[in-house]
Amino acid sequence: MISRVGADEAGQQIIKQMADWGIITTACQVDPQYPTGEACPVFGDDHEVSYDLLFPAAWDFIDWESLHMPLISSATALVFGSLITRSQSSYQTLLRLLDQSAYNVLDVNLREPYYTPEIICTLLKKAQLLKVNQAELDLICSWIGDIPDEEPQKAAFLQDRFTLQEIVVTQGSRGASYYSGTKQVHADAPHVEVVDTVGSGDAFLAGFLAEKFRHPREIKRQLSMGCALGALIAAKSGACPAYSLHELHSLFDTLEPHI
C-alpha cells in the first residue's frame, strides 16, 4: 500500500488494521500536519451513494520515495484511483509510479469537483486495464466525441482512443462485462438483499483481480468472483465488513459456470 495517513488516532488504527490483514505498510507515510482522510457516505434513492470527502487530507500529500522503486518493479500490477489526482503533490507521485509500472489498473472515481476531463484522459493513456461503471463510461465517451449507442461500441471507442488493453464495466445488480480487442464476456451478479453499496465497487475489483492473476485465461471466472465479492459486501453494512471465504465461495458457486 502506497498512501499517507495523519499522525492521529484514525491513522494509527488504519496502519494497525492493514498490518493485521497482512498488508505491507512500509510505504504508507505519516503526515505531521494533515489529518487522515475521511469519506462520509450520503445515501440516495435505489442504494445510490455519494461521498463527502475531507479536503485537504494526508493522502493528498503522498511524497515520492526511493523505496517505491523496488515495490513497483516486483509488483504484478499497480492499482490506482483517479481521486488521487485532486492534489498536485500526490498526482505527480502517481505519474512517476505509473511510468515505472508494467501493468496499470485504473479505477475511475468521478467525484465532483475532484476531476477534470484532461486529467482523466491522461490517466487513461497510462492504463492497461480500466474499470468503470456505466455512467462513468458514458461521461468519458461524451468528452471525446459522439457517444456510440451500445456498450460494446463504447468500450471499443475508448480502446481505439487510448490503446487500453482491457475494459471492465460494472452494471450493479446486472453483473459486469469485460472487453478486449478480441473478447467480450459477461457475468451475472448473484441476488442478495442489499444493505448498502459502500465499498462494493472496490470489492468487485479486488475479487476480479485476485482471480485474474490466479486464472489469467478464465475471464468469466474473474468477472464472477468480482460480482460475488461485490454482492457480498453490498449485503453487509460498511465499506470493509468482516466476511469469511466460505461465505464468498458459497455465493460464487451459485453463479453460472465460470469458464
C-alpha positions, -999 to +999 in steps of 0.1 A: +000+000+000+014+034-011-006+061+008-004+086+036-023+089+069-023+116+096-004+115+129-037+109+146-057+080+161-075+072+129-042+069+111-028+046+138-060+024+135-056+021+097-019+011+100-028-015+126-057-029+106-036-032+074-009-049+094-034-073+109-046-082+074-010-088+063-007-057+041+028-043+040+027-007+053+063+005+049+052+028+021+023+043+040+036+077+051+025+096+082+018+133+077+026+156+106+002+183+096-029+170+078-055+146+092-063+110+080-087+111+051-124+106+056-152+097+032-187+102+046-213+084+025-246+101+016-273+076+006-298+084-022-325+065-040-321+029-051-290+025-029-271+052-048-242+066-028-223+099-030-195+110-007-185+140+014-147+138+011-125+156+037-101+180+019-073+185+023-062+152+039-030+134+045-033+113+013-033+145-008+004+148+000+020+114-008+057+120-015+079+101-039+103+079-020+132+057-032+115+026-016+087+029-042+110+016-069+116-020-056+078-022-048+068-012-083+094-034-101+083-065-082+046-059-084+022-077-108+001-046-111-003-010-098-039-004-089-049+033-085-080+055-084-085+088-101-093+107-069-056+108-060-052+134-087-071+161-068-038+174-054-007+181-074+016+165-048+000+131-049-007+134-087+029+139-095+039+110-074+013+088-091+027+098-126+062+087-116+048+054-103+028+048-135+058+053-157+077+026-137+049+001-135+045-027-161+007-030-157-016-002-145-052-007-134-073+024-133-104+025-111-123+057-122-139+077-093-156+107-108-164+127-076-172+164-082-153+187-080-122+165-079-116+157-115-112+172-150-116+156-184-080+164-192-066+146-161-088+115-166-077+113-202-040+115-191-046+086-167-064+066-195-033+069-217-012+053-189-036+024-180-037-011-194-069-020-177-098+003-170-127-004-145-158+019-148-195+018-142-220+026-169-225+062-160-187+068-159-183+051-193-210+073-209-195+105-194-159+098-205-171+089-241-190+122-242-158+142-235-141+127-266-169+127-293-202+113-302-213+085-279-219+052-296-253+036-288-242+003-273-219-006-245-195-028-266-191+001-291-184+025-263-157+002-249-142-002-284-143+036-288-122+041-257-098+013-266-092+028-300-086+063-285-064+053-256-050+018-266-064+003-235-059-035-234-089-043-213-121-026-200-144-039-173-178-023-169-197-029-137-235-029-140-247-032-105-273-059-099-270-069-136-234-080-132-203-069-152-189-071-187-153-075-200-140-061-233-107-066-250-097-063-287-109-098-294-132-108-265-165-098-250-176-116-218-205-110-194-212-124-159-243-121-139-243-109-103-258-131-076-290-120-059-286-106-025-306-083-002-287-050-004-279-033+029-256-006+014-234-004-016-205+014+001-173-004-009-189-029-033-172-014-063-138-017-047-147-053-036-156-062-072-122-050-084-104-069-057-123-101-065-118-097-102-080-090-100-074-119-075-089-143-100-072-126-130-038-132-116-046-168-104-065-178-135-054-154-163-073-172-191-107-176-173-124-142-178-158-154-169-144-168-136-127-134-130-159-115-135-180-139-115-157-136-085-158-099-087-196-099-088-197-124-059-174-103-037-191-070-046-225-085-038-213-100-005-201-066+006-233-049-005-253-074+016-234-061+047-231-028+064-200-007+059-172-005+033-149-032+048-172-056+068-159-089+081-167-119+059-154-155+055-141-172+024-168-198+029-194-170+025-177-158-006-173-191-023-208-201-014-221-171-033-196-176-061-209-212-066-244-200-072-234-184-104-232-199-139-202-220-149-173-196-146-152-206-177 
